[in-house]
């Protein structure tokens, strides 16, 4: 992960610790591309991801309706 991404995670952790754990975040990570990203984010409590790790961008025409 680049420094900017880690800085964002650090800021969120700091906000939560300053509030004594009273602030709860449900994080969804965007731009996840590697196993390293998944491991880092999972270790920080983030379990929702999207990015090239799962799929490259899809065109509207290629997506099937539910």
Buried (B, 14 or more C-beta within 10 A) or exposed (E): BEEEBEEEBEEBEEEBEEEEEEEEEEBEBEEBEEEEBBEBBEEBEBEEBEBEBEEEEEEEEEEEEE
